[in-house]
Amino acid sequence: MRKQCSEAAMEDMKAYLTAENDGRVAVYDATNTTIERRRWVSEQLAGLAVKVIFIEVICADEKVREYHKKSGTDQQKRRAVPIHQTFSPPRQPPPSPITPHPPAH
């Protein structure tokens, strides 16, 4: 079922991108963290005049990372490229922009 949904979404995106020659942008939001999945995405878009960019999201919040590890959604297990090779040069993730606010009185 997941594969069928992924393929249908890809077909919709390709149709949208090729409908007009007006600089359209599309985001294929899925778990494409393995080399195999990224190769599939690249192959699907190979015949189109588009640029493909894969974006990695880095979570610096240790509580969130622990939650994902415990819940089985740890992306590190499926990472296609080691984190130290994702950026050139490697950099530290920014601090979390969320800061706790004191309760309103």
C-alpha positions as CSV (number, residue, x, y, z in Angstrom):
1,M,0.0,0.0,0.0
2,R,2.8,2.4,0.9
3,K,4.6,1.7,-2.4
4,Q,1.4,2.3,-4.4
5,C,0.8,5.6,-2.6
6,S,4.4,6.7,-3.2
7,E,4.1,5.8,-6.9
8,A,0.8,7.6,-7.3
9,A,2.2,10.7,-5.6
10,M,5.2,10.6,-7.9
11,E,3.0,10.4,-11.0
12,D,0.9,13.4,-9.7
13,M,4.1,15.4,-9.1
14,K,5.5,14.6,-12.6
15,A,2.2,15.6,-14.2
16,Y,2.2,18.9,-12.3
17,L,5.8,19.7,-13.1
18,T,5.3,19.1,-16.8
19,A,1.9,20.7,-17.2
20,E,3.5,24.2,-17.9
21,N,7.0,25.5,-18.5
22,D,6.7,28.1,-15.8
23,G,9.4,27.3,-13.2
24,R,7.1,25.1,-11.1
25,V,8.5,23.7,-7.9
26,A,7.3,20.5,-6.2
27,V,8.1,18.8,-2.9
28,Y,8.0,15.0,-2.8
29,D,7.7,14.6,1.0
30,A,8.4,11.0,1.9
31,T,10.9,8.9,3.7
32,N,13.7,8.8,1.1
33,T,16.6,8.2,3.4
34,T,18.0,5.1,1.7
35,I,20.2,5.1,-1.4
36,E,17.7,2.8,-3.1
37,R,14.8,5.2,-2.5
38,R,16.8,8.2,-3.6
39,R,17.9,6.3,-6.7
40,W,14.2,5.5,-7.5
41,V,13.2,9.2,-7.1
42,S,16.1,10.3,-9.3
43,E,15.3,7.7,-12.0
44,Q,11.6,8.8,-12.0
45,L,12.6,12.4,-12.7
46,A,15.5,11.7,-15.0
47,G,13.7,12.5,-18.2
48,L,12.4,15.8,-17.0
49,A,14.1,19.2,-17.0
50,V,14.2,19.4,-13.2
51,K,16.7,19.6,-10.5
52,V,16.4,17.1,-7.7
53,I,17.5,18.1,-4.2
54,F,17.3,15.8,-1.1
55,I,17.0,17.7,2.2
56,E,18.0,16.1,5.5
57,V,16.4,17.4,8.6
58,I,18.5,17.3,11.7
59,C,16.9,17.3,15.1
60,A,19.0,18.7,17.9
61,D,16.4,18.1,20.6
62,E,17.6,15.1,22.6
63,K,14.1,14.4,23.9
64,V,12.7,14.1,20.4
65,R,15.6,12.0,19.3
66,E,15.1,9.6,22.2
67,Y,11.4,9.4,21.5
68,H,12.1,8.4,17.9
69,K,14.6,5.8,18.9
70,K,12.2,4.2,21.4
71,S,9.2,4.4,19.0
72,G,11.1,2.7,16.2
73,T,11.1,5.7,13.9
74,D,14.8,6.4,14.3
75,Q,16.0,7.8,10.9
76,Q,19.6,7.1,11.8
77,K,18.9,3.4,11.1
78,R,17.9,4.1,7.5
79,R,20.3,7.0,6.7
80,A,21.7,6.8,3.1
81,V,24.7,9.0,3.8
82,P,26.5,9.3,7.2
83,I,25.6,12.5,8.9
84,H,29.2,13.7,8.9
85,Q,29.1,13.6,5.1
86,T,25.7,15.3,4.6
87,F,27.1,18.9,4.8
88,S,30.3,20.3,3.3
89,P,31.9,21.2,5.6
90,P,30.2,19.5,8.5
91,R,28.5,21.8,10.9
92,Q,26.7,21.7,14.2
93,P,22.9,21.8,14.0
94,P,21.5,25.1,15.2
95,P,20.0,25.3,18.7
96,S,16.3,24.7,19.0
97,P,14.3,27.8,18.2
98,I,11.7,26.8,20.7
99,T,12.3,28.3,24.2
100,P,10.0,27.7,27.1
101,H,7.9,30.7,28.2
102,P,6.9,31.3,31.8
103,P,3.2,30.6,32.4
104,A,0.9,33.6,32.1
105,H,-0.5,34.9,35.4
